[in-house]
Amino acid sequence: MGKDECMVADWQAIGYEDGAKGHALSHLSNHRKACSEYGITPDMNRYEQGRLAGLEEYCIPSKGYALGKSGKKLNRVCKAPLAREFEQAWSDGLKVHKAKSQLRNSERKLKQQQNILDDLNSQIEDAEAELIRDGISRKKRKALLAEIKDLNAELADTEYELSVLEDQVLEDRDDLERVEARYDY
């Protein structure tokens, strides 16, 4: 806050805004510190009245759910009777966040496995192209055949792991849909 803001501050309105954002009472110390440079002290009573009114706007289940769904930490600023429903909604939102995170993690692993598969296919193609090249020695041809055999074995393992990851992604998508369908905020 600047000097002009401190001089004309409506502490109840500032408290309301802070409460509506879910700020703890300790947030007043930020205003106090900013205004102390100009010899102005916040009106604690008006600030707290405004903050409590703002918390009534903040401490609703839909905001708690959105907070949890975004993976944000629970700020325990809500008072009874609003606290219980707000915190439950946050917990429900957090379940959705975790399910989404699990899906993203599975999708990331699937993409990595697909990249490995693509790389193996490219290596096999290169080795096969080298194998049929004119003027290649018998020793080199044997080495290439052994390399292709090893790459094909690795490819089979990678394809199996890819199918497991594809199943995991489908399972995680279903789980996310089930979790989201459970809540209506």
Number of C-alpha atoms within 10 A of each C-alpha: 13 11 15 10 11 21 15 8 16 16 22 22 18 20 28 25 20 24 28 19 15 23 21 15 16 8 13 21 11 11 18 18 14 18 21 14 12 13 11 16 15 21 15 15 12 17 23 21 16 22 28 22 19 23 24 16 16 23 26 19 21 17 19 26 27 19 23 24 22 15 18 14 10 15 12 13 17 22 13 10 9 16 17 14 18 25 23 15 25 27 19 24 28 23 19 27 23 17 22 21 15 18 21 15 14 21 19 14 17 21 15 13 19 17 12 17 20 13 13 18 15 12 16 20 13 13 18 16 11 14 20 10 10 7 7 11 11 10 9 12 17 12 14 19 15 12 16 20 13 13 17 16 12 15 19 13 12 17 16 12 16 20 13 12 20 18 14 18 21 14 14 21 19 14 17 21 14 13 18 18 10 11 12 9 13
